[in-house]
Amino acid sequence: MSSSASCAGWRHDVDLQGFNTFGLPGRAARLAVVTGIGQLAQLMRTPEWSDGPRLILGGGSNVVLGGDFPGSVLKIELRGRDLAAEDADNRYVRAAAGENWNDFVGWTVACGWPGLENLALIPGTVGAAPIQNIGAYGLELAERFHCLRAVSLDDLSERTFDRDACRFGYRDSVFKSEAGARWLITEVVFRLPRRWQPQLCYADLAREFEGQEWGGVQPAQVMEAVIAIRRRKLPDPACLGNAGSFFKNPVVDPATLARLLAEAPDLPHYPQPDGSVKLAAAWLIDRCGWKGRRLGPVGCHERQALVLVNHGGATGADVRRAAAAIEHDVQARFGVRLEPEPTFV
């Protein structure tokens, strides 16, 4: 059945398969593409707004769709980006929530405003980036974050969130909590350093510049290296459905690490500032024999065990089944609990 549109901007009975990078099937009772805050106010005055649950979609790159969604879906396509302000130490660059993240990173580098290049080619939108506190190759978004603007889905009140208010954690923020979920992010401002230095300590990235003087490396070179590494290791969602890294790297206490190292001395591990230790989830999954292995239409990618992929025809239930099997095997062998990164809808 094809979707139909209402005068308020709602389209009814909408196919969501093209709105999630996993390519999972499902239909929304209604969907509206939001291009302005005024439009959101109009939608909130319609009877449909209070009929069932609500789902906010950006690029759909961090979602596991479980099937049909019985409520209202807002597809955020707010656009705009500019240099909001600058001082002696930083440039403050602003982007609307619907801007494509990788395009935004490329634009900042092209403008001569580096600082985000380690986060290149991460799928999704600017508005989704703080929710997940995205990170890669030695950098987390929180390190470059200044503030964001959000609007309440309850009463359209607006609020500015600074870094403390966002309560950033490892792949986490206040917006993943029940209280934070009522806010729709409309724009984000990043603090980019004028005295830029390349961050190349992450092993894969360091190898790209082996033999070079790091002081002479340019931002565009770092961005190109990150893109090249990601393309070598990770599948393109346009060719093979996936939601990027599916599991968080587990964090354990020193006693647990000591136990694990006694059994597996080559386990990659990374000390954290609070005394805890982060483990490599991909290594744990690989050691359990899951790299390249399938369970029905879902499996771990052949080059990166941390990425679950849709080999064709998968449903949300298939993804859950594969994820649960992987979690079980890692828990059984290592006594470590894996936690998924994507949101299950």
C-alpha positions in Angstrom: 0.0 0.0 0.0 1.4 3.4 -0.9 1.6 6.2 1.7 -0.8 9.1 1.6 -0.3 12.7 2.8 -2.4 15.0 5.0 -2.6 18.7 4.8 -0.7 19.0 8.1 2.4 17.3 6.7 1.8 13.8 7.8 2.2 11.0 5.4 0.4 7.8 6.5 1.4 4.2 6.2 5.0 4.9 5.2 7.6 2.3 4.3 10.6 2.8 6.7 13.0 0.3 5.0 14.8 3.2 3.1 15.0 5.2 6.3 17.3 2.9 8.2 20.8 1.9 7.1 20.3 -1.7 8.2 17.6 -1.9 5.5 15.1 -3.6 7.9 11.5 -3.7 7.0 8.7 -1.9 8.8 6.0 0.7 8.2 5.2 3.8 10.2 1.6 4.8 11.0 2.6 8.3 10.0 5.7 10.2 9.1 6.6 13.9 8.6 9.7 15.4 7.2 10.7 18.4 9.5 12.5 21.2 7.7 11.6 24.0 10.2 10.7 24.5 13.8 7.5 26.3 12.7 6.4 23.1 11.0 7.0 21.2 14.2 4.5 23.5 16.0 1.9 22.8 13.3 2.4 19.0 13.6 2.1 19.2 17.4 -1.4 20.8 17.1 -2.7 17.8 15.0 -4.6 14.9 16.6 -2.1 12.5 15.2 0.6 13.9 17.5 -0.9 12.4 20.6 -1.9 9.1 18.9 0.7 6.5 19.9 4.5 6.6 20.4 7.0 9.0 18.7 10.2 8.3 17.0 12.9 10.8 15.9 14.9 9.8 12.8 18.0 11.5 11.5 20.1 9.4 9.1 18.7 6.1 10.5 22.2 4.8 11.0 21.9 3.8 14.7 18.5 2.2 14.7 17.4 -1.5 14.7 13.8 -1.4 13.5 11.7 -4.2 15.0 8.9 -4.0 12.5 5.9 -1.6 12.1 5.9 1.5 14.2 2.4 2.4 15.4 2.9 6.1 16.1 4.5 9.3 14.7 7.9 9.4 13.0 9.7 12.8 12.6 12.4 12.7 9.9 14.7 15.6 10.8 16.0 17.5 7.8 16.9 20.9 9.3 19.6 22.5 7.3 22.3 25.2 7.7 25.9 25.7 8.9 28.0 28.7 9.6 30.8 30.2 11.7 28.9 31.3 14.8 31.7 33.1 16.6 35.5 33.0 17.2 38.0 34.1 19.8 41.7 34.0 20.3 41.7 30.3 21.0 38.7 28.7 19.2 36.3 28.9 16.4 32.6 28.1 17.2 31.1 26.4 14.2 27.3 25.8 14.1 25.3 23.2 12.1 21.6 22.4 12.0 20.6 18.9 13.2 19.7 17.6 9.7 23.1 18.2 8.2 24.9 15.1 7.0 27.7 14.5 9.5 30.5 13.5 7.1 29.6 16.4 4.8 29.8 18.8 7.7 33.2 17.4 8.7 34.5 17.8 5.2 33.2 21.4 5.0 34.9 22.4 8.2 38.2 21.1 7.0 37.8 22.8 3.6 37.1 26.1 5.4 40.3 25.8 7.3 38.6 25.0 10.7 40.1 21.6 11.7 39.3 19.6 14.7 36.7 17.0 13.6 38.7 15.2 11.0 39.2 12.0 13.1 35.4 11.6 13.1 35.1 11.6 9.3 32.8 9.1 7.5 30.8 8.3 10.6 27.3 7.8 9.2 24.4 9.9 10.4 23.4 13.5 11.0 24.8 16.4 13.1 21.8 16.2 15.5 22.4 12.5 16.2 26.1 12.9 16.9 25.8 14.3 20.5 23.1 11.7 21.5 25.6 8.9 20.9 28.7 11.0 21.8 30.2 9.5 18.6 33.9 8.7 18.7 36.6 7.2 16.5 40.4 7.1 16.1 41.2 8.7 19.4 38.6 11.5 19.5 35.1 11.8 21.0 32.6 14.4 20.0 32.5 15.7 23.6 36.0 17.0 23.2 34.9 19.3 20.5 31.5 20.1 21.8 30.4 23.6 22.9 26.6 23.6 23.2 23.4 22.6 21.4 19.9 23.9 21.1 16.9 21.7 21.5 13.1 22.0 21.5 10.7 20.2 23.9 8.4 17.7 22.2 6.0 18.4 25.0 5.5 22.2 24.8 7.9 23.5 22.2 10.0 25.4 24.8 13.6 25.8 23.8 16.7 25.2 25.8 20.5 25.5 25.4 22.5 22.5 26.7 26.2 23.0 27.5 28.6 20.2 27.9 27.8 19.5 31.6 24.1 19.5 30.9 24.6 16.8 28.1 26.1 14.4 30.6 28.4 12.8 28.0 29.7 9.3 28.7 31.1 6.6 26.5 28.6 6.4 23.6 26.1 8.0 25.9 24.4 11.3 26.8 21.4 12.6 28.7 19.4 12.3 25.5 19.5 8.5 25.8 17.6 8.8 29.1 13.9 9.0 29.5 14.1 12.6 30.6 16.4 13.5 27.7 14.3 11.8 25.1 11.7 14.6 25.2 14.1 17.0 23.6 14.6 17.3 19.8 18.0 18.7 19.0 17.8 21.5 16.4 21.4 22.7 16.1 24.9 22.0 17.5 27.8 24.3 18.1 31.4 22.9 18.0 34.5 24.4 19.6 37.4 24.0 17.1 40.9 24.9 18.3 42.9 27.6 16.4 46.1 26.0 17.5 45.4 22.6 15.9 47.6 19.6 16.4 47.0 16.3 14.6 45.7 13.5 16.8 47.4 10.4 15.5 48.0 8.2 18.5 45.4 5.6 17.6 47.3 2.6 16.2 45.7 2.4 12.8 46.0 6.1 12.2 49.6 6.2 13.4 50.5 3.5 10.9 49.2 5.7 8.1 51.8 8.3 8.9 54.6 6.1 9.9 57.9 7.7 9.0 56.5 11.2 8.7 57.0 14.1 11.0 53.6 14.5 12.6 54.1 18.2 13.0 53.9 18.6 9.2 50.7 16.6 8.8 47.7 18.6 7.5 44.0 18.3 8.6 42.9 17.2 5.1 45.6 14.4 5.2 44.2 13.1 8.5 40.6 13.2 7.2 41.7 11.3 4.1 43.5 8.7 6.1 40.5 8.2 8.4 38.2 7.8 5.4 40.6 5.3 3.8 40.9 3.2 7.0 37.2 3.1 7.5 36.6 2.1 3.9 39.1 -0.7 4.2 37.6 -2.1 7.4 33.9 -1.3 7.3 31.1 -2.1 4.9 29.3 0.7 3.1 25.6 0.6 4.3 24.5 1.5 0.8 25.9 -1.9 -0.4 25.5 -4.1 2.7 23.0 -3.0 5.4 24.5 -2.3 8.8 24.4 0.2 11.7 28.1 0.6 12.1 29.8 -0.7 15.3 27.1 -2.8 16.9 28.5 -3.3 20.4 30.2 -0.9 22.8 33.7 -1.7 23.9 33.1 -3.1 27.4 34.7 -1.4 30.4 35.9 -3.5 33.3 37.7 -3.1 36.6 41.4 -3.9 37.1 40.6 -7.2 38.8 38.6 -8.4 35.9 41.3 -7.4 33.5 43.9 -9.3 35.5 41.7 -12.4 35.3 41.3 -12.0 31.5 45.0 -11.4 30.9 45.9 -14.6 32.7 43.8 -16.5 30.2 44.5 -14.3 27.1 47.7 -12.3 27.5 47.2 -10.7 24.0 43.9 -9.2 24.9 43.9 -5.5 23.7 43.0 -3.2 26.6 43.1 0.6 27.2 43.4 2.2 30.7 40.8 4.9 31.4 41.3 8.1 33.5 39.0 6.7 36.3 41.1 3.6 36.7 38.8 1.3 34.7 39.9 -0.5 31.6 38.3 -0.6 28.1 38.4 -3.8 26.2 38.2 -4.4 22.4 34.8 -5.9 21.8 35.8 -6.9 18.2 38.7 -9.0 19.6 36.4 -10.7 22.1 33.8 -11.5 19.3 36.5 -12.7 16.9 37.9 -15.0 19.6 34.4 -16.5 19.9 34.5 -17.4 16.2 32.0 -14.9 15.0 34.0 -12.9 12.5 32.5 -13.6 9.1 29.9 -16.0 10.6 26.2 -15.8 9.9 23.1 -16.7 11.8 20.4 -16.7 9.2 20.5 -13.5 7.2 22.5 -11.6 9.8 26.2 -12.0 10.5 29.4 -10.4 11.6 31.3 -8.7 8.8 34.2 -10.6 7.4 36.6 -7.7 8.0 35.3 -6.3 11.2 33.6 -8.5 13.8 32.1 -5.5 15.6 29.8 -4.8 12.7 26.6 -6.8 12.2 25.4 -6.9 8.6 22.2 -7.7 6.8 23.0 -10.2 4.0 19.5 -9.7 2.6 16.0 -10.1 3.8 16.8 -9.6 7.5 14.2 -8.4 10.0 14.7 -6.7 13.4 14.0 -10.1 15.0 16.9 -11.6 13.0 19.2 -8.9 14.3 18.2 -9.4 17.9 18.7 -13.1 17.5 22.2 -12.7 16.2 23.2 -10.1 18.7 21.9 -12.2 21.6 23.9 -15.2 20.4 27.1 -13.2 20.2 26.5 -11.7 23.7 25.9 -15.2 25.1 29.1 -16.6 23.6 31.3 -13.7 24.8 29.7 -13.9 28.3 30.2 -17.7 28.4 33.8 -17.6 27.3 35.1 -14.4 28.9 32.6 -13.4 31.6 32.2 -10.1 30.0 28.9 -8.5 29.1 28.5 -6.8 25.7 26.1 -3.9 25.3 24.6 -2.9 21.9 25.2 0.6 20.6 22.1 1.0 18.3 18.6 1.9 19.6 16.1 -0.9 19.3 12.7 0.4 18.1 
